[in-house]
Structure formats: structure tokens, C-alpha cells
């Protein structure tokens, strides 16, 4: 039987046109490759290698510091004054400081009872603590439920106040700012803040407040987050690995060296005098917590991180919620850096080294370079060298440095070391979303102040799983498809195919794996899927 060729099915005119187009594209590529593509790619490789070195030095520095802290630094109880609060026969309960506990929330149907119950369960003299629920909910049913819950606790003798406003100006920062204006707040010395999904242990205040009482230079005591749903799906395990490194290394290093780190926005206690001196809450960015921390630090206040005090909370387990959260967490710091870099440079109250630490280490390397370099280098530039073999990337930059950085990042969660490859692929995909958000923040583009509350599921998923859905939920393309991720996945897949046929190494193995990760997340098949009610 005769062998079939393309001419069997296509007329000569179409065949000639196809060959003509291929020839023209080849000529154009050959003409622009040497004078344009190769120099640009070489420049990109050099810039990415510089950023990789900066990131590598920062990671090694923090690794060395954390080892020294563990070996010789001593526990916070040795670095700062700390004695348990004791009863005073003469003064009675007035010997204890007044503590305000703020719980900002917005349409938190699934978790409002958990957070309010945990706050009302805090152990502290009942006449020296005020619970303040700041409800910005727009759903009247949820508002009624939250108010009823507050009334239920008030009937038990808890000093709890349910506060609402007629607008959502400033979002969380606006709610916290309004909460501080109430007359009963003036009698308080400290304010503990817990987001709606956070559940502090009863002894939280006994373990944190003494540091603030006995160390007048301290403005903030930050505790660690403990994730109650880290095993819910693979995506929550990946988040756990990233956040464990943040708390185990970044926060601990900042606390131990310059007594500065970014306030996590929840599970912390502020000295109200320091909060007011720093200018209070501002809503100019989506990271009002980091904004306050930087301003307080520039006033000379110190912060303490307590890794031994853990507060239970929930990780976002749907891709939609996680993407919104990461946009806020990446865009906000970049936007804050743009707004505050000159203010930091001009500040006269802090040392030069602290300024360098805040500008270079805290902002530039961790909040900007880390996101941009991860995506640009490993997902764009490095794959591009496959089709432009004239540009070589040294093995130390392509293999050794990223391997060491990855291992240093993984030390915070030893139980997930076997998931390291999945974590690398996941973080590379998310770096696209974070890079886009970082650029939006730096340019102060239209979405720079976008604030969407991270969805919490609580027990909602279990409840819905236990009931049979009458019909399959509709597939909404706009909610599930992410075109940028699909585009990058197609780019990596194409280069992987090119490497199979024309390449001289086995780089296609990584390219295919990374392309698959982009496709999976591009189609929205990651995280927990919650059926529509």
C-alpha cells in the first residue's frame, strides 16, 4: 500500500503556502535571533542570576542566624523580662491591665461562633477584659446571627460589645480604626486582635501580656499560627510548608536581630500607646498590619515573636480564596514599599543598619525579588535558553542555588519533605500570580487596593458533603479557567517538545512537569471544591 503524505490530503497550493509560511518564519527568526534575542536573553540571565544570588545570600544569612539563635540566643524569657502575673491583695484585680480583644469579621457565617467563643473563653479577670466584635457583614441574616451570639455571651456575664458601621470604608483597617474610637477603649492598655477564624487558647493573655507589662520598650507580641486544616488537601499542605518557614525562620530572625518583623494582622497583642504613637490604623494599602508595624518600628518600638504560643486558624482551601489572599499579600507589601521607602530613609530615630534591614531584606529581597525572580527566571528565562542554545546558564545558577534555597525553605516543615517536588511546582505556578500582583503594587495600578476577604469554610464542607446534592453544580468557565497560567503552561510544553527533538539535555522532564502544574491550576483543578448550595 502506498505511503500517505500531506500531499495526499492537501492540494499543492495549500502545501506550498504552508511551506512558504514556515520558511518566512524561519528567516525572520534567523534575522532577529543574533542581534536581538540573544543579547536580550543574556541580559535577562545576568539579571536573574544577580537576583538569585541576593535571594541565596538572604536565605543563608537567615539560616545561620536561626541556628545561632537556637544554640546561643536563649528563649524570649531570657532575652526579656518575664514573670507570671500575680495577685495583689491590696489592689485586687486593678493590678491587672485592661485588655481589649478585637474580632473584625465580614460575612463569617461558618466561623463566627468559633472565634467569638474562643475570645470569650480567654482566661483573664472578667472586669479587666473587653471583647469587641467589629461586624462589617453585608448579609443581614449573618449580622443577626453574630449579634445573637454576642448577646448569648453577654447573658453569661462576658463584657462583650457588638459594633457595626454604616459603610465598609477602609475595610479591615477602617473597622479596627473605628473600634478604637469607642469611649470604653480609653481605659484599655493593650489590644489583642484575632481574625474571625482564629481560636486562641485560654492562657493566651497570661503568656503574652507579661512581656508587654514588664518591658516598656515592646510594642507588639506576635504569636504563631497553627493550621487546623493543613491536611485537608495537597494545596493546604503546600501552604503549610511556606508559612511554617515564614514563622520558624523569618519572624524569629527578625525578632532576634532587629526586634522588627511584619505584624501578621492577627494573633498578636499591641500596646495601645505604641499603636497611637505610630498613627493608628491606615487603609492606604491592603496590608494595614505591615503598614502599622513599619511605622511603629520607625518610632523606635520593638517587637517580640513568641513561637511557643500557637493560635489555631484555617488555611484557605479553595483556589479562588487562595488566589485572592496571595494577590493581597503580594500587592500590598510592594505598594507599601513604594509609599514608605523615602520615609524610612529620612527617619532619624532608627539606626542605619535597621533601615538597611527593612528596605533591603524585609521589602526588596523578600517581598519583591523573591516573587519576580521565581517566575521570570525559572518559568520564562531558563526555559527560553533551550531554544537559544547560544545563551548558557551556569550550573550553579540553574541547579545548585535553587536547590539550596529550596532545602532551606523546607526546614520549617520536616513532615512534608516528601512533597518537596510538588511544593516547587506549586510555588512556581503561584509565582506568576504573585509577580503580577507585585508589579500592580509597585505601579499602584487599578487593583492595588483590591480587598476581598479570604473565604473560610469551617465545617461547611463536611455539612455539604453529608447531604446529597440534587444536581451537579454548573461549570462556570470564568471561575475555573485562568488564561495566564494556561498560556505559560503551553509555552513550557512547547519548549519541552523542542527539547525532546533538538535539545542536548534532559531539561524537558522539568518542563513537562512544570507545564502540567500550570495546566492543572489553569483549569482550576487544585484545592477543595465546594458544591453550590
C-alpha positions as CSV (number, residue, x, y, z in Angstrom):
1,X,0.0,0.0,0.0
2,X,1.3,3.5,-0.9
3,X,2.5,5.6,1.9
4,X,0.3,8.6,2.7
5,X,1.8,12.1,2.7
6,X,0.4,15.5,3.4
7,X,0.1,16.0,-0.4
8,X,-2.4,13.2,-0.4
9,X,-4.9,15.3,1.5
10,X,-3.8,18.9,0.7
11,X,-3.7,20.5,-2.7
12,X,-0.3,21.6,-4.0
13,X,-1.3,25.2,-3.5
14,X,-2.0,24.7,0.3
15,X,1.2,22.7,0.7
16,X,3.2,25.4,-1.0
17,X,1.6,28.1,1.1
18,X,2.4,26.2,4.3
19,X,6.0,25.7,3.3
20,X,6.2,29.3,2.4
21,X,4.9,30.5,5.8
22,X,7.3,28.1,7.6
23,X,10.2,29.4,5.5
24,X,9.3,33.0,6.2
25,X,9.1,32.4,9.9
26,X,12.4,30.7,9.9
27,X,14.0,33.6,8.0
28,X,12.5,36.1,10.4
29,X,13.8,34.1,13.4
30,X,17.3,33.8,12.0
31,X,17.4,37.6,11.3
32,X,16.3,38.7,14.8
33,X,17.9,35.9,16.8
34,X,21.6,37.0,16.8
35,X,21.2,40.8,17.0
36,X,18.1,40.9,19.3
37,X,17.0,37.7,21.0
38,X,20.5,36.5,22.1
39,X,21.6,39.8,23.7
40,X,18.3,40.3,25.5
41,X,18.3,36.8,26.8
42,X,21.9,37.1,28.0
43,X,21.0,40.3,29.8
44,X,17.9,38.6,31.4
45,X,20.1,35.7,32.5
46,X,22.6,38.0,34.2
47,X,19.9,40.0,36.0
48,X,18.2,36.8,37.1
49,X,21.5,35.3,38.4
50,X,22.1,38.5,40.4
51,X,18.6,38.3,41.9
52,X,19.2,34.6,42.6
53,X,22.4,35.5,44.5
54,X,20.7,38.1,46.5
55,X,18.0,35.7,47.5
56,X,20.5,33.0,48.2
57,X,22.6,35.2,50.5
58,X,19.5,36.3,52.3
59,X,18.3,32.7,52.8
60,X,21.8,31.5,54.0
61,X,22.0,34.5,56.4
62,X,18.7,33.7,57.9
63,X,19.7,30.1,58.2
64,X,22.9,30.9,60.0
65,X,21.1,33.3,62.3
66,X,18.3,30.9,63.2
67,X,21.0,28.2,64.1
68,X,22.8,30.7,66.3
69,X,19.6,31.7,68.0
70,X,18.6,28.1,68.7
71,X,22.1,27.3,70.1
72,X,23.1,30.5,71.9
73,X,20.3,33.1,71.6
74,X,18.2,31.8,74.5
75,X,14.4,31.8,74.8
76,X,12.4,35.1,74.9
77,X,12.0,34.7,78.7
78,X,15.8,35.1,78.9
79,X,16.1,38.0,76.5
80,X,13.3,40.0,78.0
81,X,11.9,40.4,81.5
82,X,9.1,38.0,82.1
83,X,7.4,36.9,85.3
84,X,3.8,35.5,85.6
85,X,1.2,38.0,86.7
86,X,0.4,37.7,90.4
87,X,-2.5,38.7,92.6
88,X,-2.2,41.8,94.7
89,X,-4.1,41.7,97.9
90,X,-4.4,45.4,98.2
91,X,-5.1,46.3,94.6
92,X,-7.1,43.3,93.7
93,X,-8.0,42.9,90.0
94,X,-6.9,46.5,89.4
95,X,-3.3,45.2,89.4
96,X,-4.0,43.6,86.1
97,X,-4.0,45.8,82.9
98,X,-7.2,46.4,80.9
99,X,-7.2,44.3,77.7
100,X,-9.3,44.9,74.6
101,X,-9.9,41.9,72.3
102,X,-10.9,42.9,68.8
103,X,-12.5,40.4,66.4
104,X,-13.0,42.0,62.9
105,X,-15.4,40.0,60.7
106,X,-17.2,40.2,57.4
107,X,-20.0,37.7,56.5
108,X,-18.3,34.9,58.5
109,X,-21.2,32.5,58.7
110,X,-19.1,29.4,59.0
111,X,-16.6,30.5,61.8
112,X,-18.1,33.4,63.8
113,X,-19.1,31.2,66.7
114,X,-15.6,29.6,66.9
115,X,-13.8,33.0,67.1
116,X,-16.3,34.6,69.5
117,X,-16.4,31.6,71.7
118,X,-12.6,31.4,71.9
119,X,-12.3,35.1,72.7
120,X,-14.9,34.8,75.4
121,X,-13.1,31.8,76.8
122,X,-9.8,33.7,77.4
123,X,-8.7,33.4,80.9
124,X,-8.3,36.9,82.5
125,X,-10.0,38.8,85.3
126,X,-13.5,39.4,84.0
127,X,-13.6,43.0,84.9
128,X,-10.3,43.7,83.2
129,X,-11.1,42.5,79.7
130,X,-13.5,43.8,77.0
131,X,-14.4,41.8,73.9
132,X,-15.2,43.9,70.8
133,X,-16.8,42.2,67.8
134,X,-16.4,44.5,64.7
135,X,-19.0,43.2,62.3
136,X,-18.8,44.6,58.7
137,X,-21.2,42.0,57.3
138,X,-23.4,43.0,54.5
139,X,-25.7,39.9,54.8
140,X,-28.5,40.9,57.3
141,X,-29.0,37.2,58.2
142,X,-25.4,36.8,59.2
143,X,-25.4,40.1,61.1
144,X,-28.4,38.9,63.1
145,X,-26.6,35.6,63.9
146,X,-23.5,37.4,65.1
147,X,-25.4,39.8,67.2
148,X,-27.4,37.0,68.8
149,X,-24.1,35.2,69.6
150,X,-22.8,38.3,71.3
151,X,-26.0,38.6,73.3
152,X,-25.7,35.0,74.3
153,X,-22.2,35.5,75.8
154,X,-23.3,38.8,77.3
155,X,-26.0,37.0,79.2
156,X,-23.3,34.8,80.7
157,X,-21.6,37.8,82.2
158,X,-19.0,38.4,79.5
159,X,-18.2,42.1,78.8
160,X,-18.7,41.9,75.0
161,X,-19.7,44.7,72.6
162,X,-21.2,44.2,69.2
163,X,-20.2,47.1,66.9
164,X,-21.3,47.8,63.3
165,X,-20.8,50.7,60.9
166,X,-22.9,52.1,58.0
167,X,-20.1,51.6,55.5
168,X,-17.0,49.5,54.8
169,X,-14.6,52.3,54.2
170,X,-11.0,51.1,54.8
171,X,-12.2,47.5,55.1
172,X,-10.4,45.8,58.0
173,X,-8.2,48.8,58.8
174,X,-11.3,51.0,58.8
175,X,-13.2,48.7,61.1
176,X,-10.2,48.5,63.6
177,X,-9.8,52.2,63.5
178,X,-13.5,52.8,64.2
179,X,-13.3,50.2,67.0
180,X,-10.6,52.2,68.8
181,X,-12.8,55.3,68.9
182,X,-15.3,54.0,71.4
183,X,-15.2,55.6,74.8
184,X,-14.6,52.3,76.7
185,X,-11.4,51.7,74.8
186,X,-9.7,54.7,76.5
187,X,-9.4,52.6,79.7
188,X,-7.6,49.8,77.9
189,X,-3.8,49.4,77.9
190,X,-3.4,46.6,75.3
191,X,-5.4,45.3,72.4
192,X,-5.3,41.7,71.2
193,X,-6.5,41.1,67.6
194,X,-7.9,37.9,66.2
195,X,-9.4,37.3,62.7
196,X,-12.7,35.5,62.5
197,X,-11.2,32.1,62.0
198,X,-8.6,32.3,64.9
199,X,-9.1,30.4,68.1
200,X,-6.7,31.4,70.9
201,X,-6.1,29.0,73.8
202,X,-7.5,30.2,77.2
203,X,-4.0,31.0,78.5
204,X,-3.0,33.2,75.6
205,X,-3.1,36.5,77.5
206,X,-1.3,35.0,80.5
207,X,1.6,34.1,78.2
208,X,1.8,37.3,76.2
209,X,0.7,40.3,78.3
210,X,3.5,39.9,80.9
211,X,6.1,40.7,78.2
212,X,4.4,44.0,77.4
213,X,3.9,44.9,81.1
214,X,7.5,44.2,82.2
215,X,9.2,45.5,79.0
216,X,8.1,49.1,78.3
217,X,10.1,49.2,75.0
218,X,8.0,46.4,73.5
219,X,5.0,47.5,71.3
220,X,3.9,44.1,69.9
221,X,3.9,40.4,70.9
222,X,3.2,38.2,67.9
223,X,2.2,34.5,68.3
224,X,2.5,31.7,65.8
225,X,-0.3,30.3,63.6
226,X,-1.4,26.7,64.0
227,X,-3.3,25.3,61.0
228,X,-6.3,23.1,61.8
229,X,-6.9,22.1,58.2
230,X,-3.4,21.6,56.8
231,X,-4.2,18.0,55.9
232,X,-7.4,18.9,54.0
233,X,-5.8,18.8,50.6
234,X,-2.5,19.0,48.8
235,X,-2.8,22.8,48.4
236,X,-3.2,23.3,52.1
237,X,0.0,21.1,52.7
238,X,1.9,23.4,50.3
239,X,0.7,26.5,52.1
240,X,1.8,24.9,55.4
241,X,5.3,24.5,54.1
242,X,5.6,28.1,53.0
243,X,4.0,29.6,56.2
244,X,6.0,27.4,58.5
245,X,9.2,28.7,57.1
246,X,7.8,32.3,57.5
247,X,7.1,31.7,61.2
248,X,10.0,29.4,62.0
249,X,12.7,31.4,60.3
250,X,11.7,34.9,59.0
251,X,9.7,36.0,62.1
252,X,12.2,34.5,64.5
253,X,15.2,36.1,62.8
254,X,13.6,39.5,62.7
255,X,12.6,39.3,66.3
256,X,16.1,38.1,67.4
257,X,18.2,40.6,65.4
258,X,16.5,43.9,64.9
259,X,13.3,43.3,67.1
260,X,11.4,44.0,63.9
261,X,9.1,41.9,61.7
262,X,5.8,42.3,59.9
263,X,2.8,42.1,62.1
264,X,0.7,39.2,60.8
265,X,-2.6,41.1,61.3
266,X,-3.9,38.7,63.8
267,X,-3.0,36.5,66.9
268,X,-0.9,39.4,68.3
269,X,-1.1,41.9,71.2
270,X,-0.3,45.6,70.7
271,X,0.5,48.2,73.3
272,X,-2.2,50.8,72.6
273,X,0.1,53.7,73.4
274,X,2.5,52.5,70.7
275,X,-0.3,51.9,68.2
276,X,-1.5,55.5,68.7
277,X,2.0,57.0,68.6
278,X,2.6,55.3,65.2
279,X,-0.5,57.0,63.8
280,X,-3.1,54.2,64.3
281,X,-4.6,52.1,61.5
282,X,-4.3,53.4,57.9
283,X,-6.1,52.0,54.9
284,X,-3.8,53.2,52.2
285,X,-2.7,49.7,51.3
286,X,-4.1,46.2,51.6
287,X,-1.5,45.3,54.3
288,X,-2.6,47.6,57.1
289,X,-0.9,45.3,59.6
290,X,2.5,45.6,57.9
291,X,2.0,49.4,57.5
292,X,1.4,49.8,61.2
293,X,4.4,47.6,62.1
294,X,6.8,49.6,59.9
295,X,5.5,52.9,61.3
296,X,5.8,51.7,64.9
297,X,9.3,50.4,64.3
298,X,10.4,53.8,62.8
299,X,9.2,55.4,66.1
300,X,11.8,53.2,68.0
301,X,9.4,50.5,69.3
302,X,10.5,46.8,69.4
303,X,8.6,43.7,68.6
304,X,8.7,40.2,70.0
305,X,7.8,36.9,68.3
306,X,6.7,34.1,70.5
307,X,6.9,30.8,68.5
308,X,5.9,28.8,71.6
309,X,2.4,30.4,71.7
310,X,0.3,29.0,68.9
311,X,-3.2,30.0,67.8
312,X,-5.4,27.7,65.7
313,X,-6.7,29.0,62.4
314,X,-7.8,27.9,59.0
315,X,-5.9,27.9,55.7
316,X,-7.8,28.9,52.5
317,X,-8.6,25.5,50.9
318,X,-10.2,26.7,47.6
319,X,-8.0,28.0,44.8
320,X,-10.2,31.1,44.4
321,X,-9.8,32.1,48.0
322,X,-6.1,31.4,48.0
323,X,-5.5,33.4,44.8
324,X,-7.3,36.4,46.3
325,X,-5.3,36.1,49.5
326,X,-2.0,35.9,47.7
327,X,-2.8,38.9,45.5
328,X,-3.4,40.9,48.6
329,X,-0.3,39.6,50.4
330,X,1.9,40.3,47.3
331,X,0.5,43.5,46.0
332,X,0.2,45.2,49.4
333,X,3.9,45.0,50.5
334,X,5.1,46.2,47.1
335,X,2.7,49.1,47.3
336,X,3.7,49.9,50.9
337,X,7.4,49.8,49.8
338,X,6.6,52.4,47.1
339,X,4.9,54.7,49.6
340,X,7.3,54.3,52.6
341,X,10.8,53.9,51.2
342,X,11.7,57.6,51.3
343,X,10.1,57.9,54.8
344,X,12.3,55.0,56.0
345,X,15.5,56.6,54.5
346,X,14.7,60.0,56.1
347,X,13.9,58.6,59.5
348,X,16.2,59.8,62.3
349,X,15.1,57.5,65.2
350,X,16.5,54.2,64.0
351,X,20.0,53.1,63.1
352,X,21.3,52.8,59.6
353,X,21.6,49.1,59.8
354,X,17.9,48.8,60.7
355,X,17.0,50.9,57.8
356,X,19.1,48.6,55.5
357,X,17.4,45.6,57.1
358,X,13.9,47.0,56.5
359,X,14.4,48.3,53.0
360,X,16.8,45.6,51.6
361,X,16.0,42.4,53.4
362,X,12.4,42.8,54.5
363,X,11.0,44.6,51.5
364,X,13.3,44.4,48.4
365,X,14.5,40.8,48.7
366,X,11.6,39.0,50.4
367,X,8.6,40.9,49.0
368,X,9.8,41.9,45.5
369,X,12.8,39.9,44.3
370,X,11.6,36.5,45.7
371,X,8.3,36.7,43.6
372,X,9.7,38.2,40.4
373,X,12.8,36.0,40.2
374,X,11.0,32.8,40.8
375,X,8.6,33.3,37.9
376,X,10.8,35.2,35.4
377,X,13.9,33.0,35.9
378,X,12.5,29.5,36.3
379,X,9.4,29.8,34.2
380,X,10.5,32.2,31.4
381,X,14.2,32.8,31.0
382,X,15.7,29.4,31.9
383,X,13.3,27.5,29.5
384,X,14.0,30.1,26.8
385,X,17.7,29.1,26.8
386,X,16.6,25.7,25.4
387,X,15.6,27.3,22.0
388,X,18.5,29.7,22.2
389,X,21.5,27.4,23.0
390,X,23.9,30.3,22.4
391,X,22.9,31.6,25.8
392,X,24.3,29.3,28.6
393,X,23.2,29.4,32.2
394,X,25.9,28.2,34.7
395,X,25.1,25.1,36.6
396,X,25.5,26.9,40.0
397,X,22.7,29.3,39.0
398,X,20.4,26.8,37.4
399,X,20.8,23.9,39.8
400,X,22.9,24.5,43.0
401,X,21.5,27.8,44.2
402,X,17.8,26.9,43.7
403,X,18.3,23.5,45.3
404,X,19.9,25.0,48.4
405,X,17.2,27.7,48.6
406,X,14.5,25.0,48.3
407,X,16.0,22.9,51.1
408,X,16.4,25.9,53.4
409,X,12.7,26.7,52.8
410,X,11.7,23.1,53.6
411,X,13.3,23.0,57.1
412,X,10.2,24.5,58.7
413,X,8.0,21.5,57.9
414,X,10.0,18.3,58.1
415,X,6.9,16.1,57.8
416,X,6.4,17.3,54.3
417,X,9.9,16.8,52.8
418,X,8.5,14.0,50.6
419,X,6.3,16.6,49.0
420,X,9.2,18.9,48.0
421,X,8.8,18.4,44.3
422,X,5.1,19.2,44.4
423,X,5.9,22.3,46.5
424,X,8.4,23.5,43.9
425,X,6.0,23.1,41.1
426,X,3.2,24.7,43.1
427,X,5.3,27.7,44.2
428,X,6.5,28.3,40.6
429,X,2.9,28.4,39.3
430,X,1.8,30.8,42.1
431,X,4.8,33.0,41.4
432,X,3.1,34.1,38.2
433,X,0.1,35.4,40.3
434,X,2.4,36.9,42.9
435,X,4.6,38.6,40.3
436,X,1.6,40.2,38.6
437,X,0.3,41.4,42.0
438,X,3.8,42.7,42.9
439,X,4.0,44.8,39.7
440,X,0.5,46.1,40.2
441,X,1.5,47.2,43.7
442,X,4.7,48.8,42.6
443,X,2.9,50.7,39.8
444,X,-0.1,51.4,42.0
445,X,-2.4,50.1,39.2
446,X,-6.1,49.8,39.4
447,X,-6.2,46.6,41.5
448,X,-3.6,47.8,44.0
449,X,-6.2,48.4,46.7
450,X,-8.5,45.5,45.9
451,X,-9.6,43.9,49.1
452,X,-11.5,40.6,49.1
453,X,-11.9,38.8,52.4
454,X,-10.4,35.3,52.4
455,X,-13.3,32.7,52.4
456,X,-13.4,30.4,55.4
457,X,-15.2,27.1,55.2
458,X,-15.2,26.0,58.8
459,X,-17.4,22.9,58.9
460,X,-19.3,23.9,55.8
461,X,-17.6,21.4,53.5
462,X,-18.4,18.5,55.9
463,X,-22.0,19.6,56.1
464,X,-22.4,19.8,52.4
465,X,-20.7,16.5,51.8
466,X,-23.1,14.8,54.2
467,X,-26.1,15.9,52.2
468,X,-26.8,14.7,48.7
469,X,-26.8,17.3,46.0
470,X,-29.9,17.2,43.9
471,X,-28.0,18.1,40.7
472,X,-24.4,18.6,39.6
473,X,-23.2,22.2,40.0
474,X,-22.8,24.2,36.8
475,X,-19.3,24.6,35.4
476,X,-18.6,28.3,35.1
477,X,-15.7,28.9,32.8
478,X,-14.9,32.4,34.2
479,X,-14.4,31.0,37.7
480,X,-12.3,27.9,36.8
481,X,-10.2,28.9,33.8
482,X,-7.0,31.1,34.4
483,X,-5.7,32.1,31.0
484,X,-2.3,33.4,32.1
485,X,-1.5,30.0,33.7
486,X,-2.7,28.1,30.7
487,X,-0.6,30.4,28.4
488,X,2.6,29.8,30.4
489,X,1.8,26.1,30.5
490,X,1.5,26.0,26.7
491,X,4.8,27.9,26.4
492,X,6.6,25.4,28.7
493,X,5.1,22.4,26.9
494,X,6.2,23.7,23.5
495,X,9.8,24.2,24.8
496,X,9.7,20.8,26.3
497,X,8.7,19.3,22.9
498,X,11.5,21.3,21.3
499,X,14.0,20.0,23.9
500,X,12.9,16.4,23.2
501,X,13.7,16.7,19.4
502,X,16.5,19.2,19.3
503,X,17.9,19.6,22.8
504,X,21.1,18.2,24.2
505,X,20.0,17.6,27.8
506,X,17.0,16.2,29.7
507,X,15.6,19.6,30.7
508,X,12.3,18.5,29.1
509,X,11.5,16.4,32.2
510,X,11.2,19.5,34.4
511,X,9.5,21.4,31.6
512,X,6.7,18.8,31.1
513,X,6.2,18.6,34.9
514,X,6.0,22.3,35.3
515,X,3.8,22.7,32.3
516,X,1.4,20.1,33.7
517,X,1.3,22.0,37.0
518,X,0.4,25.2,35.2
519,X,-2.3,23.4,33.2
520,X,-3.8,21.8,36.4
521,X,-4.0,25.2,38.2
522,X,-5.0,26.9,35.0
523,X,-8.1,24.7,34.7
524,X,-8.8,25.2,38.4
525,X,-8.3,21.5,39.4
526,X,-6.5,22.1,42.7
527,X,-7.7,22.7,46.3
528,X,-11.1,21.9,47.7
529,X,-14.1,22.0,45.5
530,X,-17.2,23.3,47.4
531,X,-20.5,22.4,45.7
532,X,-23.0,25.2,45.3
533,X,-25.8,25.1,47.8
